[in-house]
């Protein structure tokens, strides 16, 4: 299974926001530069993240984005859901995790179980966890 670019970029952008924020707003331009992600693409993602109440915008000089709530309250699966990505492991599953094959699918339980484990794993991690890991990696 491969996670979409949209999901990867949303998570990376929020880690960058949290790493560079120091309590204040961070511009999308700075995140774009730090993460080498297209500014236009980030703007589209941040519209969704703002609507999902993960970030909020700060207007004016020195404005940008801040987290809408503490990083330890923002789960990775929530970020991915907010940018409207699915967490299904195979193409024959629906976005809600149900199987779109007929009942004769012998492997359905494997894929449903894998999907449940993926979601559980991502739900167990917070933006704060990823930020701490990012700080460790940047110190090396």
Secondary structure, 3 states (H helix, E strand, C coil): CCCCHHHHHHHHHHHHHHHHHCCCCECHHHHHHHHCCCHHHHHHHHHHHHHCCCEEEECCCCCEEEECCCHHHCEHHHHHHHCCCCCCCCCCECCCCCECCCCCCCCHHHHHHHHHHHHHHHHCCEHHHHHHHHHHHHHC
